[in-house]
Amino acid sequence: MIILETNNLLLRSLASEDLESVVKLNSDPEVVKYITGGEPMPREQTLARFNFYLEHQEKHQFAIWAVINKEDSLFIGLCGLQFLENTENVEVGYRLARAFWGKGLATEAAKACINYGFNKLSLPEIVAVIDPENIASHKVIEKVGLKYEKMAYFYAKDLSYYKITKAMFLDSLKEKQ
């Protein structure tokens, strides 16, 4: 089921046929460098995470979704919204195959998810947590309007914590008009 459409991308619910694409994505040490320390994610761990995304979608009507390149209909990564570990905060997250880095697609997907979170889900705020060394991801999250707040401990490591409120989001839209 297609959730979001942008100029270049479709974001849709994950389906069982996406599992092998997610396994391949998570087996690239560069893609998971700041998630697993560069160690390819074992298939069992990817399967558990994949099932978590499916259950999250079923339970909350949002999750991390498949990112499809409109040009060739290929699966190119993951992006979406999920509850931040052990909190009631919703975080935006993304992970794209290396061939699609540096093209603005992570920014495009994240921006669409943030818009969805505020306009469809009526969230009061959206957060992101990023490895301090992941410069590219910091740039993406800042481009879509999140502001650095603090260092925080999530997913068993110290991470940069960013936030955008609905009011900040609406103000940014007014500025663009």
C-alpha positions as CSV (number, residue, x, y, z in Angstrom):
1,M,0.0,0.0,0.0
2,I,1.4,3.4,-1.0
3,I,1.6,5.8,1.9
4,L,3.4,8.7,0.4
5,E,4.5,9.9,-3.0
6,T,7.1,12.6,-3.7
7,N,8.7,13.8,-7.0
8,N,11.1,10.9,-7.1
9,L,9.9,8.4,-4.6
10,L,7.1,6.2,-3.4
11,L,7.0,5.2,0.2
12,R,4.8,2.1,0.9
13,S,4.2,-0.4,3.6
14,L,6.8,-3.2,3.8
15,A,5.7,-6.5,2.3
16,S,7.2,-10.0,2.8
17,E,8.8,-9.7,-0.7
18,D,10.9,-6.8,0.6
19,L,12.7,-8.9,3.1
20,E,15.6,-9.9,0.8
21,S,16.1,-6.2,-0.2
22,V,16.2,-5.2,3.4
23,V,18.7,-8.0,4.1
24,K,20.9,-6.8,1.2
25,L,20.6,-3.2,2.5
26,N,21.6,-4.2,6.0
27,S,24.5,-6.3,4.8
28,D,26.4,-3.3,3.3
29,P,28.9,-2.1,6.0
30,E,28.8,1.5,4.7
31,V,25.0,1.6,5.0
32,V,25.0,0.4,8.6
33,K,28.3,2.1,9.6
34,Y,26.6,4.3,12.2
35,I,23.9,1.8,13.2
36,T,26.0,-1.3,13.9
37,G,29.5,0.1,13.8
38,G,30.0,-1.0,10.3
39,E,29.3,-4.6,10.9
40,P,26.8,-6.1,8.4
41,M,23.5,-6.9,10.2
42,P,23.0,-10.6,10.6
43,R,19.9,-12.0,8.7
44,E,18.2,-13.0,12.0
45,Q,18.6,-9.4,13.3
46,T,17.3,-8.0,10.1
47,L,14.3,-10.4,10.2
48,A,13.5,-9.3,13.7
49,R,13.7,-5.6,12.8
50,F,11.6,-6.3,9.7
51,N,8.9,-8.0,11.7
52,F,9.1,-5.1,14.3
53,Y,8.3,-2.7,11.4
54,L,5.4,-4.8,10.2
55,E,4.0,-5.0,13.8
56,H,4.5,-1.3,14.3
57,Q,2.5,-0.5,11.1
58,E,-0.3,-2.8,12.2
59,K,-0.5,-1.4,15.7
60,H,0.1,2.3,15.0
61,Q,-0.7,2.9,11.3
62,F,2.8,4.2,10.7
63,A,6.2,2.7,10.6
64,I,9.4,2.5,8.7
65,W,8.4,2.0,5.1
66,A,9.9,0.8,1.8
67,V,11.4,3.6,-0.3
68,I,10.8,2.9,-4.0
69,N,12.6,4.8,-6.8
70,K,9.8,6.0,-9.2
71,E,12.1,6.0,-12.2
72,D,12.7,2.2,-12.2
73,S,10.4,0.9,-9.4
74,L,13.4,-0.4,-7.5
75,F,13.5,-0.8,-3.7
76,I,16.2,1.7,-2.6
77,G,15.9,1.8,1.1
78,L,13.8,2.5,4.2
79,C,12.3,5.7,5.7
80,G,9.4,6.4,8.0
81,L,8.3,7.1,11.5
82,Q,8.4,4.9,14.6
83,F,8.4,5.3,18.4
84,L,11.8,6.1,19.7
85,E,13.1,3.4,22.0
86,N,11.4,3.4,25.4
87,T,9.6,6.7,24.8
88,E,6.3,8.1,23.5
89,N,8.3,10.3,21.1
90,V,8.0,9.6,17.4
91,E,11.3,9.6,15.4
92,V,12.0,9.9,11.7
93,G,14.5,7.4,10.4
94,Y,16.0,6.6,7.0
95,R,18.5,4.3,5.3
96,L,19.2,4.2,1.6
97,A,21.4,2.0,-0.6
98,R,24.7,3.6,-1.3
99,A,24.0,4.0,-5.0
100,F,21.3,6.6,-4.0
101,W,23.4,8.7,-1.6
102,G,24.1,12.3,-2.4
103,K,21.0,12.8,-4.6
104,G,18.8,14.5,-2.0
105,L,16.5,11.4,-1.8
106,A,17.0,10.9,2.0
107,T,16.0,14.5,2.5
108,E,13.0,14.1,0.1
109,A,11.8,11.0,1.9
110,A,12.3,12.4,5.4
111,K,10.6,15.6,4.6
112,A,7.6,13.7,3.3
113,C,7.5,11.6,6.5
114,I,7.6,14.7,8.7
115,N,4.8,16.3,6.7
116,Y,2.8,13.1,7.1
117,G,3.5,13.0,10.8
118,F,2.2,16.5,11.4
119,N,-0.7,16.6,8.8
120,K,-2.0,13.0,8.9
121,L,-1.1,11.8,12.3
122,S,-1.4,15.2,14.1
123,L,1.8,14.6,16.0
124,P,2.9,17.4,18.3
125,E,6.6,16.9,17.5
126,I,9.0,14.6,15.7
127,V,12.5,13.7,16.8
128,A,15.6,12.1,15.3
129,V,18.7,10.5,16.9
130,I,21.9,10.4,15.0
131,D,25.4,9.1,15.6
132,P,27.5,12.2,16.2
133,E,30.0,11.1,13.5
134,N,27.4,10.7,10.8
135,I,27.8,14.1,9.2
136,A,25.6,13.3,6.1
137,S,22.7,12.3,8.3
138,H,23.1,15.5,10.4
139,K,22.9,17.5,7.2
140,V,19.7,15.7,6.1
141,I,17.9,16.2,9.4
142,E,18.9,19.9,9.5
143,K,17.7,20.4,6.0
144,V,14.2,19.1,6.9
145,G,14.0,21.5,9.8
146,L,14.9,19.5,13.0
147,K,17.0,21.4,15.5
148,Y,19.8,20.0,17.6
149,E,18.7,19.7,21.3
150,K,21.2,17.6,23.2
151,M,23.2,14.5,23.4
152,A,21.1,11.5,24.6
153,Y,21.5,7.8,25.2
154,F,19.4,5.6,22.9
155,Y,20.0,2.3,21.2
156,A,22.9,1.6,23.5
157,K,24.9,4.6,22.5
158,D,25.3,8.4,22.9
159,L,23.5,10.1,20.0
160,S,22.7,13.6,18.9
161,Y,19.0,14.3,19.6
162,Y,17.1,16.6,17.2
163,K,13.5,17.8,17.4
164,I,10.9,19.7,15.4
165,T,7.5,20.8,16.7
166,K,4.4,21.2,14.7
167,A,4.6,24.9,15.3
168,M,8.2,25.0,14.0
169,F,7.1,23.0,10.9
170,L,4.2,25.4,10.2
171,D,6.5,28.4,10.6
172,S,9.0,26.9,8.1
173,L,6.1,26.5,5.6
174,K,5.1,30.2,6.0
175,E,8.7,31.3,5.5
176,K,8.8,29.5,2.1
177,Q,5.6,31.2,0.8
